[in-house]
Amino acid sequence: MVIQARRWRAIAAALRKHTFCGIFFVGVMSAAAAHAATLRGTISAKFPLVRIVAVERDRANVLTLSTAAGSPQAHVHAGKIGKNGAFRITGLRRGRTYDLIVWSKNARWEGVNMAYYRKILPSGPCRKSDEKQIKAIIEKVPGFFNKYRPLWIAADHHHAAVLVEMDKTNGFYSAGAGEVIFRVELWYFDNYFGGWAKVNNTEKTMTRWRGPADRLRKVWQYLPQLGGIRIPAHGPAAFHAKLPAAPVRQHGLVKGLQARGT
C-alpha cells in the first residue's frame, strides 16, 4: 500500500484513523523540556491487549527489542493498558518521537515511523509506475536474504520511505537446525536522475531476529498508525489509534517463517 505525501497535518490525522491516503514527514523537533511526560490514550481493538511499550527507536537496542518479549531496556518505556484499550506510559522525554508496540495474546503489533529520513520539499503524488519501480528494486535486489518484501511504502513522486521485510529461510553458514533470520528495515529512495534509486547508508533497522523458526513469533505486524508519536515540549500528551480486525501477510508475519534447509 502506498501512502501519498500531501497536506501533512491533515494526512497525519487521517493516518491515525486508518484512512491511508497520505504520509506526513516530521519537521524539526523543538528542544526537549527538562521534565518527563506521560502519554495517555486508547488503542481500540477487537481483542484484548495485554502489554504496551513506547520505544525511542534511535536510541533503543534493536537486538534486545527484537526478542519475543521485547525485553525492557533504556529508551523502552513500559506502560499499563486496560481491557478497554486505555493506556498510560510515564517517563517519556519531551520533544522526542516514539513508536508504540502492543501485544495481544498471540500477536505483536509494532509501530513504525514512515517519515522520510530528512526534511524535504513535497513533490507531486506517487504514481503507479513509481510504486512498480520501487517494488521491483526491492524484490530483485541480490543479497544474503532469499526474500525481500515491501510491507509499507510512504511516497510522493520524488521521495519514498519503504518498510522492507527480509527473510533467510534456506540455510546459511553456522545455522543451527531449523534456524532462520527475520529482519525488518526502513529503506529510503529518491527519484531525481532518470529513475528511482535507494539512498545508501540511510537504512534504519526495526527488527533483527535469528533462531529456530518454531521460536519466532507467528504473528508480528507493523503499523504506521502506531508510529511517529511526538511528545510535545509542553502540555499533555495524548494518542488514540485503532488496530486492524485481523493480521495480514501484506504487513508482516501471520504464520511465522518456515526453514527450508540448505
Protein Blocks (a to p, Z undefined) as FASTA:
>chain_A
ZZddehkllmmmmmmnopafbccdddddddddfbdcddddddddfbdcfbdcdddfklmc
fklmmpmnopacehiacddddfkopacdehiaehiacddddddfkbccddddfbdfbdcd
ddddddfklmmmmmmmmmmpgcfbfbdcdfbdcddfkbccdddddddfebpehiaehiac
ddddddddddfeopacddehiaccfbdcdddfklpcfbacddfklgoiacdfedcddddd
dddfbdcfklocfklpadebZZ
